[in-house]
Structure formats: structure tokens, C-alpha cells
Amino acid sequence: MQAEMYKITVWYIRDDGRGESTVMLKVCDVDTVIPLFLEKPDALAILSGSHAPIHFSLYDALIATGESSGLHLLTVEITGEHTAQILFLSDESGEVVPVMLDPADALALAHISGCEVYVSRSIMEEIGIPANLVLDEYTVSMQNFTGK
């Protein structure tokens, strides 16, 4: 049986000042957020809407390799606090092919490719935080994040 899945979006990003960032993922239609801890290049890529310089070729290679093999990126699913999967659709068989990734990489890949991100109810309940308990004063602008 397929788990009940909820679409999530990036709510805000907080820079900790030490090279890591917290990305708060908002569960759509539910008053819950999920914290995800990223290294600064990945968070910067999400914030700026561009590729992370360190992972640029890795993400593009993964998408290109899939497409050249007849696999097209469908969605990303956050499957645990430290696990995620990207789902490809096979042109030939019509089957869904999962590939396990770190949640930070999966989220950055989803952002770069434009695919949607989902989380299961069980993961949302396990690691989610009520949105009203999270202060949005930590939202950072591109200027605050990069220092430029």
C-alpha cells in the first residue's frame, strides 16, 4: 500500500554562520515544517535559484545519465531524517525506478530540475515541527546569506 504523501516546499533558509544552513520545508496544506540541514553551497543554490558550484556537474550528470538511459525524473521523496529518494520513470517499461540519496542532495536536485518534493505522513509526524512554533525572523535574504 502506498503511503500517504504530502507536497513540501522550501519555507525559508537560516544560515548558522558556521558553513551550515537549516532549510525549513513547509508541508503544503498542513501547519507543519520539516528542518533539513545543508552545507552552505547547497543552501545557496536553493536560495539563489541556481546550481551549487560544488555539485553542479554531479546533479547535471545524474539527470543527463537518467535521460540518456530513457529515465525521466518524476519526484523526490524525503523518506527519513537522513534519507531520500529520487524517482525516475522508465520510458521503456513504464516502471518507477527509485535512487537513494541524502536529503540535502535530493532537495538540491529537485530544486535544480524543477520537480516536486513529497514527504510521507509518518516522516512528517516523526520529524515535523508545528509551524507556529518556528519563528520566521530567521529568514535570510540573499544579501545576508552571501554577505554581498
ABEGO torsion letter per residue (X at the ends): XBBBBBBBBBABBBBAGAGBBBBBBBBBGBBBBBBBBBBAAAAAAAAAGBBBAAAAAAAAAAAAAAAAAGBBBABBBBABAABBBBBBBBAAAGBBBBBBBBAAAAAAAAAAAGBBBBBBAAAAAAABBBAAABBAAABBBAAAAAGX
